[in-house]
């Protein structure tokens, strides 16, 4: 087990035999690290954190540290990082706030430089958060979704599977699966590129496009639009989008370009 002589490793930590610990790394507390993982120079890993196999924690990254939440009072909470996940330079992932709660990153996730994942966030397998993007507490990111750089996501927002969030976005409401979102536009269609990469069928993409137009471009309230989808769509992807829109939401659902323009007009008027 190559551990650089300048690294500080807590005696309660459990490291697989081939974990690579670089210079000036600090591992504090009962951290568990799986086989084949590399912790680069000056990274900090703490608390009740579990890092899976074949992960990379790059220089200056902070994983499992105290949540930035006034409600945290030192209780035991967790940070769990799945196999194959990569956390790049100076990114941070904080552990949960409530006792026995957790912040969870699935398998093969990617956080780029200076990204922040707040307490109690859940990132499904393959989710990607790019440079300087910020996830507030309790955010959920679906499998394969991409949050582009310089984006801020409000607390309790859900971003669905294979969503594409454009750079410099401000996301304050839920984004249903398979859709695209951009600053100043809101929802603007189906994430065709992401769906093709995921080898989603052409029929499913056709249904998703039709659903998007009905739910978000028809002018109908979302609840009324959902009444019209019963029995009309057969693909697994369409059913997932419908289920997402019917599920409870703490923030409501993002809208299309018309709603975004209306929001901007109100903001300018209030200013």
C-alpha positions in Angstrom: 0.0 0.0 0.0 1.9 3.1 -1.2 1.4 5.9 1.4 3.6 8.9 1.0 5.6 9.6 4.2 4.1 13.1 4.5 0.5 11.8 4.4 -1.5 11.7 7.7 -3.8 8.7 7.9 -6.0 8.2 10.9 -5.5 4.9 12.8 -9.2 4.2 12.5 -9.2 4.4 8.7 -9.6 1.2 6.7 -7.7 1.2 3.4 -7.5 -1.6 0.8 -4.0 -3.0 0.3 -3.4 -1.2 -3.0 -4.8 2.3 -2.2 -2.4 5.0 -3.4 -2.1 7.9 -0.9 -0.1 11.0 -2.2 1.9 13.6 -0.4 0.3 15.8 2.3 -3.0 13.9 2.1 -5.0 14.0 5.3 -7.4 11.1 6.1 -9.2 11.8 9.3 -11.7 9.5 11.1 -13.1 6.1 10.3 -12.8 6.5 6.5 -13.0 3.4 4.3 -11.3 3.4 0.9 -11.7 0.6 -1.7 -9.2 -1.2 -3.9 -7.4 0.6 -6.7 -8.4 4.1 -5.5 -5.9 6.9 -5.7 -5.9 10.0 -3.4 -3.7 12.7 -4.9 -1.6 15.3 -3.1 -3.2 17.5 -0.5 -6.7 16.0 -0.7 -8.7 15.8 2.6 -11.1 13.0 3.4 -12.8 12.8 6.7 -15.7 11.5 8.9 -17.8 8.4 8.2 -16.9 8.4 4.6 -16.8 5.4 2.3 -15.0 5.6 -1.1 -15.4 2.7 -3.4 -13.0 0.9 -5.7 -11.0 2.5 -8.5 -11.9 6.1 -7.6 -9.7 9.2 -8.0 -9.6 12.0 -5.5 -7.5 14.8 -7.0 -5.3 17.5 -5.4 -7.1 19.8 -3.0 -10.4 18.0 -3.0 -12.4 17.7 0.2 -14.6 14.7 0.7 -16.9 14.0 3.7 -16.2 17.2 5.7 -18.8 18.9 7.9 -22.0 20.1 6.1 -22.4 23.9 5.6 -25.7 23.8 7.5 -26.6 25.6 10.7 -28.7 22.6 11.7 -25.7 20.3 12.0 -24.7 19.7 15.6 -21.9 17.1 15.2 -24.1 14.1 14.8 -22.9 11.0 13.0 -23.7 11.2 9.3 -22.2 9.8 6.1 -20.6 10.4 2.7 -20.7 7.6 0.2 -18.7 7.6 -3.0 -19.4 4.8 -5.6 -16.9 2.8 -7.5 -15.1 4.5 -10.4 -16.1 8.0 -9.4 -13.6 10.9 -10.1 -13.4 14.0 -8.0 -11.2 16.6 -9.6 -9.1 19.5 -8.2 -10.6 21.4 -5.2 -14.1 20.0 -5.6 -15.9 19.4 -2.3 -18.5 16.8 -1.1 -20.0 17.3 2.3 -21.6 14.7 4.4 -25.3 14.6 5.6 -26.7 17.0 8.1 -29.3 14.9 10.0 -28.2 12.0 12.2 -27.6 8.8 10.1 -28.3 10.7 6.9 -25.9 10.6 3.9 -24.6 12.4 0.9 -24.3 9.8 -1.9 -22.5 9.7 -5.2 -23.2 6.6 -7.3 -20.8 4.7 -9.6 -18.8 6.5 -12.3 -19.8 10.0 -11.3 -17.6 12.9 -12.3 -17.0 16.2 -10.4 -14.8 18.7 -12.2 -12.6 21.4 -10.6 -14.2 23.5 -7.8 -17.6 21.8 -8.1 -19.5 21.6 -4.8 -21.9 18.9 -3.7 -23.8 20.0 -0.6 -25.1 17.9 2.3 -27.6 15.2 1.6 -27.3 15.4 -2.2 -27.8 12.2 -4.2 -26.1 11.7 -7.5 -27.1 8.6 -9.4 -24.7 6.5 -11.5 -22.8 8.4 -14.2 -24.0 11.9 -13.2 -21.5 14.7 -14.0 -21.1 18.1 -12.4 -18.7 20.4 -14.3 -16.4 23.2 -13.2 -17.5 25.7 -10.6 -21.0 24.4 -10.3 -22.8 24.3 -7.0 -25.4 21.9 -5.7 -27.2 23.1 -2.6 -28.4 20.7 0.1 -30.7 17.8 -0.8 -30.4 18.2 -4.6 -31.0 15.0 -6.6 -29.3 14.3 -9.9 -30.4 11.4 -12.1 -28.3 8.8 -13.8 -26.2 10.2 -16.7 -27.4 13.8 -16.2 -24.9 16.6 -16.9 -24.8 19.9 -15.0 -22.5 22.2 -17.0 -20.1 24.7 -15.6 -20.9 27.8 -13.5 -24.4 26.5 -12.7 -26.1 26.9 -9.3 -28.9 24.5 -8.2 -31.3 25.4 -5.4 -31.9 23.3 -2.4 -34.3 20.3 -2.9 -34.3 20.5 -6.7 -34.5 17.3 -8.6 -32.8 16.9 -12.0 -33.9 13.8 -13.9 -32.0 11.1 -15.7 -30.1 12.1 -18.8 -30.9 15.8 -18.4 -28.6 18.3 -20.0 -28.2 21.6 -18.0 -26.4 24.3 -20.0 -23.6 26.4 -18.6 -24.2 29.3 -16.2 -27.7 28.1 -15.4 -29.7 29.0 -12.3 -31.9 26.0 -11.6 -34.6 26.7 -9.0 -37.2 24.1 -10.0 -37.2 20.4 -10.9 -36.2 19.4 -14.4 -37.9 16.2 -15.7 -35.8 13.4 -17.2 -34.4 13.4 -20.7 -34.9 17.2 -21.3 -32.5 20.1 -22.0 -32.3 23.3 -19.9 -30.5 26.5 -20.6 -30.2 29.9 -18.9 -32.8 32.4 -20.2 -34.7 29.6 -21.9 -35.6 27.1 -19.3 -36.7 23.8 -20.8 -36.1 23.8 -24.6 -36.7 20.3 -25.8 -35.5 16.7 -25.5 -31.8 16.0 -25.0 -31.4 14.2 -28.3 -27.6 14.0 -28.1 -27.7 12.4 -24.6 -30.5 10.0 -25.6 -28.5 8.8 -28.7 -25.4 8.3 -26.6 -27.5 6.2 -24.2 -28.8 4.2 -27.2 -32.5 5.1 -26.5 -34.7 3.9 -29.3 -36.1 6.2 -32.0 -39.7 5.4 -31.0 -38.9 6.4 -27.4 -37.4 9.7 -28.5 -40.5 10.4 -30.6 -42.7 9.8 -27.6 -40.5 12.0 -25.4 -40.6 14.8 -27.9 -44.4 14.6 -28.1 -44.7 14.5 -24.3 -42.4 17.6 -24.0 -44.6 19.6 -26.3 -47.8 18.5 -24.6 -46.6 19.0 -21.0 -44.5 22.2 -21.4 -45.4 23.9 -24.7 -49.2 23.5 -25.0 -50.1 26.3 -22.6 -52.0 23.8 -20.4 -51.3 23.7 -16.7 -49.1 20.7 -16.0 -51.8 18.9 -14.0 -54.3 19.3 -16.9 -51.7 18.2 -19.5 -51.0 15.1 -17.4 -54.6 14.1 -17.6 -54.2 13.7 -21.4 -51.3 11.3 -21.3 -53.1 8.3 -19.8 -52.6 5.2 -22.0 -50.9 7.1 -24.9 -47.3 6.3 -24.3 -45.7 2.9 -24.1 -41.9 3.4 -23.9 -40.1 3.0 -20.5 -38.6 6.5 -20.9 -42.0 8.2 -21.5 -43.4 6.4 -18.5 -40.5 7.6 -16.4 -41.0 11.2 -17.5 -44.7 11.0 -16.7 -44.0 9.4 -13.3 -41.5 12.2 -12.4 -44.0 14.9 -13.3 -46.6 13.2 -11.1 -44.3 12.7 -8.1 -44.3 15.2 -5.2 -42.1 18.2 -5.7 -40.8 20.7 -3.1 -39.8 23.2 -5.8 -42.3 22.8 -8.6 -41.3 22.2 -12.2 -39.2 24.2 -14.6 -41.0 25.7 -17.6 -40.2 26.6 -21.2 -39.0 29.8 -22.8 -42.2 31.7 -22.3 -42.2 31.1 -18.6 -38.5 32.1 -18.3 -39.2 35.3 -20.2 -42.1 36.1 -17.8 -39.8 35.5 -14.8 -37.2 37.8 -16.2 -39.8 40.5 -16.9 -41.0 40.3 -13.3 -37.5 40.5 -12.0 -36.7 43.6 -14.0 -40.0 45.2 -12.9 -39.3 44.5 -9.2 -35.8 46.0 -9.6 
